[in-house]
Amino acid sequence: MLDPDTKQRHTPKGGYSIRQAASELNLPEKRVRRAVDKKDVEAVEFGGVIRIPPREVERLRNLYR
């Protein structure tokens, strides 16, 4: 679902894509993808799409402050 004000995807409970998480954390997308691949970051894959839970993004935000 697109947020009509920002024209961006809204991810309240569905989690973040790797791109969204990287943007939110101000990190390179490749770095987040490698961390997911190495299982350093909790992520769930369903339907061929990888999602990172909001609590995990918050954990990383606190880690990289």
N, CA, C and O atoms as a MOPAC input file, in Angstrom:
PM7 MOZYME 1SCF
protein

 N      0.84200 1    -1.16500 1     0.00000 1
 C      0.00000 1     0.00000 1     0.00000 1
 C      0.89200 1     1.23400 1     0.00000 1
 O      1.84000 1     1.31300 1     0.78100 1
 N      0.59800 1     2.19600 1    -0.86700 1
 C      1.36900 1     3.42800 1    -0.92800 1
 C      0.75500 1     4.48000 1    -0.03100 1
 O     -0.46500 1     4.64600 1     0.01200 1
 N      1.60300 1     5.18400 1     0.67800 1
 C      1.16300 1     6.30700 1     1.48900 1
 C      0.89200 1     7.46500 1     0.52900 1
 O      1.80400 1     7.88100 1    -0.18400 1
 N     -0.32800 1     7.99600 1     0.48800 1
 C     -0.65700 1     9.03100 1    -0.49200 1
 C      0.14500 1    10.31600 1    -0.32300 1
 O      0.33700 1    11.04900 1    -1.29300 1
 N      0.61500 1    10.60300 1     0.88200 1
 C      1.36600 1    11.83600 1     1.11200 1
 C      2.81300 1    11.73700 1     0.64100 1
 O      3.34100 1    12.68000 1     0.05200 1
 N      3.44900 1    10.60900 1     0.89500 1
 C      4.87200 1    10.47700 1     0.56800 1
 C      5.11600 1     9.65900 1    -0.69000 1
 O      6.23200 1     9.64900 1    -1.20800 1
 N      4.10300 1     8.97800 1    -1.18700 1
 C      4.22100 1     8.11400 1    -2.37100 1
 C      5.23300 1     6.99400 1    -2.15400 1
 O      5.83600 1     6.49700 1    -3.10500 1
 N      5.41500 1     6.60100 1    -0.89300 1
 C      6.31400 1     5.50600 1    -0.56500 1
 C      5.51600 1     4.37800 1     0.07200 1
 O      4.40800 1     4.58100 1     0.56900 1
 N      6.09200 1     3.20600 1     0.04600 1
 C      5.43500 1     2.05600 1     0.64900 1
 C      5.34000 1     2.23800 1     2.14900 1
 O      6.28300 1     2.69600 1     2.79300 1
 N      4.20400 1     1.87900 1     2.69300 1
 C      3.94900 1     1.96000 1     4.12500 1
 C      4.13300 1     0.55800 1     4.69800 1
 O      3.49800 1    -0.38100 1     4.21800 1
 N      4.97500 1     0.39200 1     5.70100 1
 C      5.28700 1    -0.93600 1     6.22800 1
 C      5.09100 1    -0.99800 1     7.73800 1
 O      6.07200 1    -1.16400 1     8.46300 1
 N      3.87900 1    -0.87300 1     8.23600 1
 C      3.71300 1    -0.87300 1     9.68200 1
 C      4.02900 1    -2.20800 1    10.33700 1
 O      4.86300 1    -2.26800 1    11.24000 1
 N      3.38500 1    -3.26700 1     9.90200 1
 C      3.58400 1    -4.57400 1    10.54300 1
 C      4.28000 1    -5.55900 1     9.62400 1
 O      4.80300 1    -6.57200 1    10.08900 1
 N      4.29500 1    -5.28500 1     8.35200 1
 C      4.85900 1    -6.21500 1     7.38400 1
 C      6.36900 1    -6.21400 1     7.35000 1
 O      6.97700 1    -7.04300 1     6.67300 1
 N      6.97800 1    -5.30200 1     8.06400 1
 C      8.42000 1    -5.23500 1     8.08200 1
 C      8.96500 1    -4.39300 1     6.94800 1
 O      8.21300 1    -3.79100 1     6.18300 1
 N     10.27100 1    -4.36000 1     6.85200 1
 C     10.96900 1    -3.53900 1     5.88100 1
 C     11.63400 1    -4.41400 1     4.83400 1
 O     12.10700 1    -5.51000 1     5.13500 1
 N     11.66600 1    -3.92900 1     3.61600 1
 C     12.49400 1    -4.58100 1     2.60400 1
 C     13.94600 1    -4.24100 1     2.93900 1
 O     14.20400 1    -3.38100 1     3.78100 1
 N     14.86800 1    -4.89700 1     2.29900 1
 C     16.28100 1    -4.59000 1     2.52200 1
 C     16.55400 1    -3.13900 1     2.14000 1
 O     17.26800 1    -2.43300 1     2.85200 1
 N     15.99700 1    -2.69900 1     1.03600 1
 C     16.19700 1    -1.32000 1     0.59000 1
 C     15.64300 1    -0.32800 1     1.60800 1
 O     16.29700 1     0.66500 1     1.92700 1
 N     14.44500 1    -0.59000 1     2.11800 1
 C     13.83700 1     0.30600 1     3.10000 1
 C     14.64000 1     0.33400 1     4.39500 1
 O     14.85000 1     1.39800 1     4.97900 1
 N     15.08800 1    -0.83700 1     4.84200 1
 C     15.87400 1    -0.90500 1     6.07800 1
 C     17.17900 1    -0.13500 1     5.91200 1
 O     17.57500 1     0.61200 1     6.80600 1
 N     17.85000 1    -0.31100 1     4.77400 1
 C     19.10000 1     0.39100 1     4.51800 1
 C     18.87500 1     1.90100 1     4.51700 1
 O     19.66700 1     2.65500 1     5.08300 1
 N     17.81100 1     2.32500 1     3.89200 1
 C     17.49000 1     3.75400 1     3.84800 1
 C     17.18700 1     4.28500 1     5.24900 1
 O     17.65700 1     5.35400 1     5.63800 1
 N     16.40400 1     3.52900 1     5.98700 1
 C     16.02700 1     3.92200 1     7.35000 1
 C     17.25000 1     4.03300 1     8.25500 1
 O     17.30700 1     4.89800 1     9.13000 1
 N     18.22600 1     3.15400 1     8.04100 1
 C     19.42300 1     3.11000 1     8.88100 1
 C     20.57900 1     3.92700 1     8.30400 1
 O     21.63900 1     4.03900 1     8.92100 1
 N     20.36500 1     4.49500 1     7.11800 1
 C     21.40400 1     5.26100 1     6.43900 1
 C     22.66300 1     4.41200 1     6.23100 1
 O     23.78500 1     4.86000 1     6.46800 1
 N     22.44000 1     3.17700 1     5.78300 1
 C     23.51900 1     2.23700 1     5.48700 1
 C     23.42400 1     1.81900 1     4.02500 1
 O     22.34800 1     1.89900 1     3.43200 1
 N     24.52700 1     1.37700 1     3.43700 1
 C     24.45900 1     0.86700 1     2.07100 1
 C     23.59000 1    -0.39700 1     2.00700 1
 O     23.63100 1    -1.23800 1     2.90400 1
 N     22.81900 1    -0.51000 1     0.94500 1
 C     21.94200 1    -1.66900 1     0.76400 1
 C     22.74400 1    -2.97200 1     0.76200 1
 O     22.29700 1    -3.97900 1     1.31100 1
 N     23.92500 1    -2.95300 1     0.14600 1
 C     24.76800 1    -4.16000 1     0.10800 1
 C     25.14900 1    -4.62700 1     1.50600 1
 O     25.20600 1    -5.82700 1     1.77500 1
 N     25.40500 1    -3.68300 1     2.38300 1
 C     25.80700 1    -4.03300 1     3.75600 1
 C     24.66600 1    -4.74200 1     4.48500 1
 O     24.88500 1    -5.72900 1     5.18800 1
 N     23.46000 1    -4.23400 1     4.31000 1
 C     22.29700 1    -4.84900 1     4.95700 1
 C     22.04800 1    -6.23100 1     4.35100 1
 O     21.76900 1    -7.18900 1     5.07200 1
 N     22.15000 1    -6.32800 1     3.04700 1
 C     21.93000 1    -7.62000 1     2.37100 1
 C     22.94400 1    -8.67000 1     2.84400 1
 O     22.57600 1    -9.81800 1     3.09500 1
 N     24.21400 1    -8.28000 1     2.96600 1
 C     25.23400 1    -9.21800 1     3.45400 1
 C     24.93800 1    -9.65500 1     4.88100 1
 O     25.10100 1   -10.82600 1     5.22300 1
 N     24.50000 1    -8.70900 1     5.71700 1
 C     24.17800 1    -9.04700 1     7.10600 1
 C     23.01500 1   -10.02800 1     7.16500 1
 O     23.01600 1   -10.93700 1     7.99500 1
 N     22.02900 1    -9.85800 1     6.29900 1
 C     20.90000 1   -10.79700 1     6.24700 1
 C     21.39500 1   -12.16300 1     5.77800 1
 O     21.03600 1   -13.18800 1     6.35800 1
 N     22.21500 1   -12.17700 1     4.73500 1
 C     22.74300 1   -13.43800 1     4.20500 1
 C     23.57200 1   -14.19200 1     5.23700 1
 O     23.54100 1   -15.42200 1     5.28700 1
 N     24.32100 1   -13.44800 1     6.06600 1
 C     25.15400 1   -14.07500 1     7.10300 1
 C     24.35400 1   -14.39600 1     8.36900 1
 O     24.90100 1   -14.94000 1     9.32800 1
 N     23.06900 1   -14.06100 1     8.37400 1
 C     22.18400 1   -14.29500 1     9.52200 1
 C     22.53700 1   -13.41100 1    10.72100 1
 O     22.19500 1   -13.73500 1    11.85800 1
 N     23.22700 1   -12.28700 1    10.45900 1
 C     23.50700 1   -11.31800 1    11.51800 1
 C     22.28600 1   -10.45700 1    11.79300 1
 O     22.16300 1    -9.85800 1    12.86200 1
 N     21.38900 1   -10.40000 1    10.82200 1
 C     20.15800 1    -9.63300 1    10.93700 1
 C     18.99400 1   -10.59600 1    10.73600 1
 O     18.96500 1   -11.35500 1     9.76800 1
 N     18.04000 1   -10.55800 1    11.65300 1
 C     16.86400 1   -11.41000 1    11.55000 1
 C     16.01600 1   -10.94300 1    10.37200 1
 O     15.70600 1    -9.75900 1    10.24500 1
 N     15.65400 1   -11.87800 1     9.52600 1
 C     14.80000 1   -11.56400 1     8.38000 1
 C     13.93200 1   -12.77100 1     8.06500 1
 O     14.27300 1   -13.90700 1     8.39700 1
 N     12.81500 1   -12.50600 1     7.42400 1
 C     11.87600 1   -13.55900 1     7.04500 1
 C     11.67000 1   -13.48000 1     5.54500 1
 O     11.51400 1   -12.39300 1     4.99000 1
 N     11.66800 1   -14.62300 1     4.89300 1
 C     11.40500 1   -14.64900 1     3.45900 1
 C     10.09400 1   -15.36900 1     3.21500 1
 O      9.88500 1   -16.48800 1     3.68300 1
 N      9.22000 1   -14.71700 1     2.48000 1
 C      7.99700 1   -15.38300 1     2.05100 1
 C      7.61000 1   -14.82500 1     0.69300 1
 O      7.69200 1   -13.62300 1     0.44300 1
 N      7.19100 1   -15.72100 1    -0.16400 1
 C      6.83000 1   -15.31800 1    -1.51800 1
 C      8.00300 1   -14.74700 1    -2.28700 1
 O      7.81200 1   -13.93600 1    -3.19400 1
 N      9.21900 1   -15.15700 1    -1.94000 1
 C     10.40300 1   -14.66200 1    -2.62300 1
 C     10.82200 1   -13.27000 1    -2.20200 1
 O     11.72500 1   -12.68800 1    -2.80200 1
 N     10.17400 1   -12.72100 1    -1.17000 1
 C     10.47800 1   -11.37200 1    -0.69800 1
 C     11.04900 1   -11.45600 1     0.71400 1
 O     10.48700 1   -12.13000 1     1.57800 1
 N     12.14700 1   -10.78200 1     0.94000 1
 C     12.77400 1   -10.76100 1     2.26100 1
 C     12.25500 1    -9.54800 1     3.01600 1
 O     12.26100 1    -8.43200 1     2.49800 1
 N     11.80800 1    -9.77700 1     4.24500 1
 C     11.30600 1    -8.69800 1     5.09800 1
 C     12.07100 1    -8.71100 1     6.41300 1
 O     12.35900 1    -9.76900 1     6.97200 1
 N     12.39200 1    -7.52000 1     6.89500 1
 C     13.09700 1    -7.36500 1     8.17000 1
 C     12.11100 1    -6.76800 1     9.16400 1
 O     11.55300 1    -5.70200 1     8.90600 1
 N     11.88500 1    -7.42900 1    10.29300 1
 C     10.91200 1    -6.93500 1    11.27100 1
 C     11.28500 1    -5.55500 1    11.80900 1
 O     12.46900 1    -5.25000 1    11.95500 1
 N     10.29400 1    -4.72600 1    12.10200 1
 C     10.56300 1    -3.38900 1    12.65100 1
 C     11.42400 1    -3.42500 1    13.91400 1
 O     12.26200 1    -2.54300 1    14.10600 1
 N     11.23900 1    -4.41200 1    14.76700 1
 C     12.03600 1    -4.48800 1    15.99700 1
 C     13.50700 1    -4.71400 1    15.68000 1
 O     14.37700 1    -4.26300 1    16.42500 1
 N     13.79200 1    -5.40500 1    14.58800 1
 C     15.17300 1    -5.65700 1    14.18800 1
 C     15.80500 1    -4.36500 1    13.64400 1
 O     16.97000 1    -4.07800 1    13.91600 1
 N     15.04100 1    -3.60500 1    12.89000 1
 C     15.53200 1    -2.32000 1    12.39300 1
 C     15.81100 1    -1.39400 1    13.57700 1
 O     16.80500 1    -0.66900 1    13.57800 1
 N     14.94500 1    -1.41800 1    14.57300 1
 C     15.14700 1    -0.59000 1    15.76500 1
 C     16.40100 1    -1.04000 1    16.52500 1
 O     17.15900 1    -0.20700 1    17.02400 1
 N     16.61400 1    -2.34700 1    16.61100 1
 C     17.81300 1    -2.88000 1    17.27300 1
 C     19.06900 1    -2.38900 1    16.55000 1
 O     20.03500 1    -1.97100 1    17.18900 1
 N     19.04900 1    -2.44000 1    15.23900 1
 C     20.19800 1    -1.99100 1    14.45900 1
 C     20.39900 1    -0.48900 1    14.57600 1
 O     21.53300 1    -0.01200 1    14.61000 1
 N     19.30700 1     0.25400 1    14.63800 1
 C     19.40500 1     1.70300 1    14.79800 1
 C     20.15100 1     2.03000 1    16.10300 1
 O     21.01700 1     2.90400 1    16.12600 1
 N     19.81100 1     1.33300 1    17.16500 1
 C     20.46700 1     1.54100 1    18.45600 1
 C     21.92900 1     1.08600 1    18.41800 1
 O     22.78700 1     1.67600 1    19.07500 1
 N     22.20100 1     0.04900 1    17.65600 1
 C     23.54500 1    -0.48800 1    17.53200 1
 C     24.47200 1     0.46700 1    16.77600 1
 O     25.64700 1     0.59200 1    17.11900 1
 N     23.95300 1     1.13500 1    15.76000 1
 C     24.78000 1     1.99700 1    14.89300 1
 C     24.70400 1     3.46600 1    15.27700 1
 O     25.10000 1     4.31300 1    14.47600 1
 N     24.22400 1     3.80200 1    16.44100 1
 C     24.18100 1     5.21600 1    16.87500 1
 C     25.55500 1     5.72700 1    17.12800 1
 O     25.72300 1     6.88900 1    17.49800 1

